Amino acid sequence: MGSFPTHHSLELKLARRADARRIALMSRDLVEAGLPWSWTPQRVAHAIREPETAVLTAWTQGRLAGFAIMQFHAERAHLNLLAVDPAYRRLGLGRRLLAWLEKTARTGGLLCITLEVRATNDTAQAFYRRLGYRAIASIPGYYAGRETAIRMRRDLSTGASAPRQQP
């Protein structure tokens, strides 16, 4: 894995309602491909307004490079979506988005983070495993009644951080 080029500035910031359409289109094209479009601009705008939800964006040179949406509950958080533009993959951007959200969850005293990923998405599963997530369930038909999801979980403990990347 590389690192984000220093000649590109990268800014992580909470999404604004004006970002909803760009986020929704990225979700449709990168996360929801082959499925009915669930995270429409209206749904993303609703998530941006929800106080229990963080919609985090990553921008470089005025371009949306990635985003993540996480809901915070009483004892756990749930990662709804994470996407990185293919031009910015393998540069640590997904890891940075997730680390920001994990720190927020840990600061709030939450015990764990859960997420679902397509059973066929080996790359995403490996990404989450490298960051300390483990598979806890297989859910047939989770996606549009036709695709299996793997539910993953990462326990958060005080002072714990993501496992270090191996060279």
matplotlib code that plots the C-alpha trace (Angstrom):
import matplotlib.pyplot as plt

x = [0.0, 1.3, 0.7, -1.2, 1.0, 2.3, 1.7, -2.0, -3.7, -6.2, -8.9, -11.2, -14.4, -18.0, -20.3, -22.7, -26.1, -24.6, -22.4, -25.3, -25.6, -21.9, -21.8, -24.9, -23.5, -20.2, -22.2, -24.3, -21.3, -18.8, -20.7, -24.2, -23.2, -25.5, -28.1, -31.1, -29.9, -30.5, -28.3, -30.0, -29.2, -32.3, -31.2, -27.7, -29.0, -31.1, -28.0, -26.1, -28.8, -29.1, -27.3, -26.4, -24.7, -21.4, -21.0, -17.3, -15.8, -12.3, -11.4, -8.4, -8.0, -11.7, -12.7, -14.5, -12.0, -13.9, -16.5, -17.8, -21.1, -21.3, -24.2, -23.6, -25.8, -25.8, -23.0, -21.8, -21.4, -22.3, -20.4, -23.1, -20.8, -17.2, -16.0, -12.9, -12.6, -10.5, -7.9, -7.1, -7.2, -4.3, -3.0, -4.3, -7.4, -9.9, -7.8, -7.8, -11.5, -12.1, -9.5, -11.3, -14.6, -13.1, -11.5, -14.9, -16.6, -13.8, -14.0, -17.7, -17.1, -18.6, -17.7, -17.5, -18.1, -20.0, -20.4, -21.6, -19.7, -20.6, -19.4, -18.0, -15.9, -12.6, -10.7, -12.9, -12.9, -9.1, -9.0, -11.2, -9.3, -6.0, -7.6, -8.7, -12.3, -13.3, -16.2, -19.0, -21.9, -22.9, -26.3, -27.8, -30.0, -28.9, -28.4, -31.6, -32.6, -30.0, -26.5, -24.9, -23.3, -20.5, -21.0, -17.8, -17.0, -14.1, -14.0, -12.9, -11.0, -9.5, -6.2, -6.4, -5.6, -5.7, -3.2, 0.0, 0.3, 2.9, 5.5]
y = [0.0, 3.5, 6.7, 9.7, 11.9, 14.9, 17.1, 16.5, 18.1, 15.9, 17.3, 15.1, 17.0, 16.3, 16.4, 19.2, 18.8, 20.2, 17.0, 14.6, 14.1, 13.5, 11.0, 9.2, 8.9, 7.5, 5.0, 3.9, 3.5, 2.0, 0.3, -0.5, -1.5, -4.3, -3.6, -1.3, 2.2, 2.5, 5.5, 8.1, 11.8, 12.2, 9.4, 10.7, 14.2, 12.7, 11.0, 14.3, 15.9, 13.1, 13.9, 10.2, 9.8, 11.0, 11.4, 12.0, 13.1, 13.2, 15.9, 16.5, 19.4, 20.1, 16.5, 14.1, 11.2, 9.2, 9.1, 7.0, 7.0, 5.7, 5.6, 5.8, 3.9, 3.5, 1.0, 0.4, 2.1, 0.8, 1.6, 1.9, 2.8, 3.4, 4.2, 5.5, 6.7, 4.1, 6.8, 7.2, 3.5, 1.9, 5.2, 4.9, 7.1, 4.4, 3.7, 7.4, 7.7, 4.7, 5.8, 9.1, 7.4, 4.8, 7.5, 9.3, 6.0, 5.3, 8.8, 8.3, 5.2, 2.8, -0.9, -2.0, -1.2, -3.5, -3.4, -5.6, -6.3, -8.3, -11.9, -11.7, -8.6, -10.3, -7.0, -5.1, -8.1, -8.2, -4.4, -4.6, -7.7, -5.8, -3.1, -5.5, -6.5, -10.1, -11.9, -12.8, -13.9, -14.6, -13.2, -14.8, -12.4, -9.3, -7.3, -6.9, -10.4, -12.0, -11.4, -12.7, -10.2, -10.9, -9.1, -7.9, -6.5, -4.7, -4.4, -1.1, -1.0, 2.0, 2.9, 0.2, 1.3, -0.5, -3.2, -1.9, -2.5, -5.1, -4.1]
z = [0.0, -0.9, 0.8, -0.3, -2.6, -0.7, -3.8, -3.3, -0.4, 1.4, 3.6, 5.7, 6.7, 7.7, 4.7, 3.9, 2.4, -0.9, -1.0, -0.9, -4.6, -5.2, -2.3, -3.5, -7.1, -5.7, -3.6, -6.6, -8.8, -6.4, -3.6, -4.9, -8.5, -9.7, -6.9, -6.7, -5.7, -2.0, -0.9, -3.1, -2.7, -0.4, 1.9, 2.1, 2.8, 5.6, 7.0, 6.9, 9.0, 11.6, 14.8, 15.4, 12.0, 10.8, 7.0, 6.5, 3.2, 1.8, -0.7, -2.9, -5.3, -5.1, -6.0, -3.8, -3.3, -0.8, 2.0, 4.9, 6.7, 10.3, 12.7, 16.4, 18.9, 22.7, 22.8, 19.3, 15.9, 12.5, 9.3, 6.6, 3.7, 2.8, -0.7, -2.3, -5.9, -7.8, -8.7, -4.9, -3.8, -2.1, -0.8, 2.7, 2.2, 3.3, 6.3, 7.2, 6.8, 9.0, 11.6, 12.0, 12.6, 14.9, 17.0, 17.3, 18.4, 20.9, 22.3, 22.7, 24.8, 22.3, 22.6, 19.0, 15.3, 13.0, 9.2, 6.3, 3.1, 0.1, 0.4, -3.1, -2.2, -1.1, -1.4, 1.0, 3.4, 3.4, 4.0, 7.0, 8.4, 8.2, 10.3, 13.0, 11.9, 12.0, 10.3, 12.8, 10.5, 7.0, 6.0, 2.9, 0.8, 2.7, -0.5, -2.5, -1.5, -3.7, -2.4, 0.8, 3.2, 5.7, 9.0, 10.5, 13.9, 15.6, 19.3, 20.6, 23.9, 25.6, 24.1, 21.4, 17.9, 14.5, 13.9, 12.2, 8.5, 7.7, 5.0]

ax = plt.figure().add_subplot(projection="3d")
ax.plot(x, y, z, "-o")
ax.set_aspect("equal")
plt.show()
